Each structure stands twice: as C-alpha cells, then as structure tokens.
Amino acid sequence: MHPFGFLLQREVIIGLALAGGIISTAGGFLLRKNSSTKPETARFILRTGYAVSWTSVAAFIAVGFLSGW
C-alpha cells in the first residue's frame, strides 16, 4: 500500500472536499466588514479551507493515475 493510501479512499476524498468547502465558506463569512474576527485570522481560515479542498482535488487526480488504464 502507498504511504498515503488512506488519502486515496473515496470517503476521505469526499470528506476533504466537504470540509474544505465548509471551512472556506466560514472564512468568507468572517471576512465581512461586520465581523469581529481579525482579517488576518479570517484570511488564514479561508486559505486553510482552500488548501483542504485542493488536497481533495490532488487525491482525486492521484487515484485516477494509480488506478491504471
């Protein structure tokens, strides 16, 4: 099994995509003018959500390459 084999499971990829979307949405709401959160913190949360989402995309692509033709 690959060192990151657990990341290549369907449920994990879907979970990462959903978690990334939720975290990014929360970060977007925190960036609004009426928010009491510091803008730096809100941007960090937003970027973390994007990173989780892109991890899901990368895992999805890796599964495609590793599954064979």
SVG drawing of the C-alpha trace seen along z (x, -y; Angstrom):
<svg xmlns="http://www.w3.org/2000/svg" viewBox="-22 -47 27 49">
<polyline fill="none" stroke="black" stroke-width="0.4" points="0.0,0.0 1.1,-3.6 2.3,-5.7 -0.7,-8.0 -3.1,-5.2 -5.7,-6.3 -6.0,-9.6 -6.9,-7.7 -10.2,-6.3 -13.4,-7.6 -14.9,-8.6 -11.7,-10.5 -11.7,-12.5 -15.3,-13.4 -14.8,-14.3 -11.9,-16.6 -13.9,-18.3 -16.8,-18.9 -14.6,-20.0 -12.7,-22.4 -15.9,-23.9 -17.3,-24.4 -14.1,-25.9 -13.8,-28.2 -17.3,-29.4 -16.8,-30.1 -13.7,-32.1 -15.6,-34.1 -18.3,-35.0 -15.6,-36.0 -14.1,-38.4 -17.2,-40.6 -17.0,-44.1 -19.4,-43.4 -17.3,-40.5 -15.4,-40.9 -12.7,-38.5 -9.3,-39.9 -8.9,-40.0 -5.6,-38.1 -7.4,-35.3 -10.2,-35.2 -7.8,-35.0 -6.0,-32.2 -9.2,-30.2 -10.2,-30.9 -6.8,-29.8 -6.9,-26.7 -10.2,-25.8 -8.8,-26.2 -5.8,-24.1 -8.0,-21.3 -10.1,-21.5 -7.1,-21.4 -5.8,-18.4 -9.0,-16.6 -8.6,-17.5 -5.0,-16.2 -6.0,-13.0 -8.8,-12.6 -6.3,-13.0 -3.8,-10.6 -6.5,-7.9 -7.1,-8.3 -3.4,-7.8 -2.9,-5.0 -6.0,-3.0 -4.4,-2.1 -6.0,-2.1"/>
</svg>
